[in-house]
């Protein structure tokens, strides 16, 4: 490979790493805006589909759908909410809500509902979530330094649960505890547990066997890309979330797609044994006469 080709390849890897870690111009603004768009579009397509909600009710729901983690997540660590000191987030909520609901001829909604804008929404909303997972895990790990049990050289569960809950507060608030969990483990928990666990052990576990094994596994990739462990961990989380954010789009595999099918499979077996669920016919129910009828899905915000 020529020196020029190697230089171009290095620049490409640098650009990808910069994007996945959110280290580029106007990164904060773009993440805040498109996260707010996702919240407003979720409410517009769901709870306010008929357009009968008062504007303030719809606005509060839109803020909650996009940023509940930002409101509530910090409280577990006794920290001030970023929604109170980061003007970008709340300003983005106002702008996005107006564009989605109150532009002439509904042009804002039609534009933001187009495929290119759907892709932009997923891209930057997932980047917002992935960088937050890394920051929350780092914060929790730093806070609990020196408080590990005698069984492992660092605190394990706190820096995993703290960022995992970040992406699930909205589901709890808008659907209720039972409503959010009644169909099994939501995608927010599946994704959060996996990415937070890999990140925490890869980046923070300097002495334990799990972290040592992960770094040894990823070492060739880190060396090839010239990345330190922290940057590699962020790239992994962000790359994973970008990939599955796209795969879960309606035009791809759909919002019910998950690589962790075993998570809900066991709960489905339990419900089937209790006569509550037919694992081979999850999309239909019977009307008592042996005939199947479509089960109407309830509106739910993940």
N, C-alpha and C positions, 0 to 999 in steps of 0.2 A: 504494500500500500504506500502511495506517495505521501510525502510530508504534507502537501496541501490537503489531500483527502483526510489524513489524520487530524489536521487542524479543523476541517469542516465537521468531522465527526465529534470532536471534542466540543465544538461550539453547539452542536445539536444536543449533546448530552447535558451541557450546561444550561441550555434554554429549557429543556424538559425538567431538569432538577429545580430550576428557578421557579417554574410554574407550579410544580407539585408541592413545593414548600411555601408558596405564596410570596416569594421574594422577587417581585417585579413592580413596575410603576403602576400606581392606582389599584393595587391589589385589594386593599381594604375597602375602597369605594365600590369596586366591582362585586366583591363578595357580599357586602351589605345590601347593595341594590338588588341583586338577583336572588338573594335569600328572601328579601322582602317581597319580591315578585312571586316567588314560589308560595309564600304564605297567603298573599292576596288571591292568587289564582286558585289555590286549594279551596278557599272559602267561596269564591265566586262559582266554582264548578260543583261545590258540594252543598254546604249548609245554606248558602244564599243563591242557589241555582235559580230559584223563582224570582229573585230580586225583591223579596218582601221584607227583608230585615231593615231596621232603622240603620242609617249610615254609621252611627257611632257603635252600634252593636256589631255590624259587619267589620268595622275598622279594628275593634278590640279583638275580634276573632282572628283577623288577618295577622295582627301583631303576635297573638298567641301561637298561631300556626307556624309562624316563621322563627320566633325568638323566645319561646317559653324557656328553653334551656339557658338563654342569656339572662332571663329574669330570675329564675329559681336555682340554677345550678350552683351559683357561687355561695348560696346560703349554707350549704353543707360544710363548707370550709371557713365560714365566718368572714367572707370577703365581700366587698361592695360589688353590686351587679354592674356588668359592663354596659347595660342598657341605661344606666344613670349617668355614667361619665363619658360614654362614647357617643357623641352626637350623630355620627354617621349612621348608626343603626336605626335610630328613631326617625331621623330625617328621611332615610331610605324607605321606611314604612309608610310615611305620609305620601311621598312621591309615587311609590308603587301602587298604593291604594287608589290614588287619583287616576293614574293611567289605566288601571284594570277596570275601574267602575264608572268613571265620569268624563271620559273624553267624547267629543262630538262624533256621532254615528257609531259609537262604540269602537272606534278605530284602535284605541290602545289595547283593548282586550283582544281584538282580532289579530293585531300584530304580535302581541305577546303569546298568543295561542298558536302561532305558526310554528312549523317544524324547526326552522333555524333558531327561533327564540326559545323553544322548548329545550333544544340542545344547549344553548347558552345558560339557561336556567339550571339545568342539571349540572353542567360543568362547574359553574361558580358556587352553586349551593353546596355541592359535594366538596369543593375546595374549602369552603367555610367550615363544614363539619369536620373534615380531616385535620385541618390545622388546629381546630378547637380540641379534638381528641388528644393531640400531642401536647398542647399547652396545659390542658387540665391534668393529664397524666404526669407531666413534669412538675406541676405545682403540688400535686398531692404527694408525689414521691419525695420532693424536697422538704415538705412539711413534716413527713414522718421519718426523716433520717434519724437513725439511732434508736428507733422504736420497734425494730423487728423482733419477732419471737425467737425462741431458741432453736426452732426447727428449720429456719431458712434465713440467709443473711440479709434479707430485705423484707419490707412489708409487701405482701403479695396482693391482697384483694382490694384494698383501698384505691390504689392508682389504676385499677381495672374498672371497678364499679363506678367511681366518680365520673370518668369520661363516658362510660356506657350510659349512665342515666341522663347525661346531657342531651342525647338525641331522643329521649323518651318522655321528657316532661310534658311536651305538647300533647302527646297521645293520652297521657293520664289526665291532663287538665280538660281537654276537649271531649274525651270519650268516657271519662270516669274510670276508676280502677278496674272494676269488673268488665266494663265494656271494652277496654283496651286489651285485656288479657284473655277474654273468654274463648277466643279461637286459637289459643296456643301462644307461642313465643313470637311477638311481633318482629318484623325485620329490623327495627331499630335496636332491639336487644341482640339479635343474632349478629348483626354487623358490628355493633359496639363491643360485644364480648370478644369477638375474634380479633378485631384490629387493635383494641386496647391491650389485649393479652400479648399479642406478638410485639407490639411497640414497647410495652413495659419491660418485658424480659430481654428483648434485643438491646434496648438503649440503657436501661437502668441496672440490670442484673450483672454486675461486674465480677462477682465472686461465686455465684451459684452455678450449678451444673446446667440448668436450663438455658440461661443466658450465654454461657460458654459454648454450648452446643449450637445455639442459633447463630452466634457470631462466627463460629467456625464454618457453619453451613453457608452463610452469606458472604464470607470473606472474599472468595474469588470475584464475586460481583462487585463488592465494594472497591476492591483494588482496581478492577477493570474500569470502573466508572470514576475512580478518584474521589469517592465519597467517604466522609467520616461516618461513624456509627449513628449519630443523631440524625444526620441528613438522610442516611439510608433508611432509617426507621420511618421518618416522615414521608419519604418517597414511596415506601411500601404501602403505608396506610392510605395515602392520597391516591396512588395508582389503583389500589384495590377498589376504593370507593368511586373513582371515576369509571372504572370498568363496569361495576355492578349497577351504578346509577344509570348508565346507558342501557345495559341489558334489561333493566326493569321498566324501561319505557314501554308504553302500550304498543308501539310499532315494532318492538323487539320481542322479548320473552314475556313481557307483561309484569305488572306490579306484584303478582303473587310468586314470581320466580325467586328461588333461593337455592344456593349450592348446599345448604344445610338441611336437606329434606328430612334427615333422621330426627331433627329437633321436634317437629310436629307429628312425625309418624307414630311415635310411641303414645302420644296423647290421643291420637285418632284411634289406635287400637283399644285403648282403655274406654273411650266413648262408645266404640262399636260393641264391646263386650257388655256394656251397660244399656245397650239399645238406644243410644243417643246419636249415633253417627254411623254412616256406611262409608267405610274407607274407599270402596270402589266406586262410589257414586256421590262424591262430595258436592256436586253442583245441583243435585236434584233431591227432592223428597217425594214421598208418596201421599196420595190424598185419601188413604184408608181403603181404597177399592182396588189396589194393585196397580193403579195408573200413576205414572210419574208426572209431576208438575214442576216447573222451574221455581227454585227458591229465590225470592227477591232479596238481593244483597242490601244490607243496611249501610247508610252513609257512615264512614269511619275515617278519621284522620290519623295517619301514622305519625 
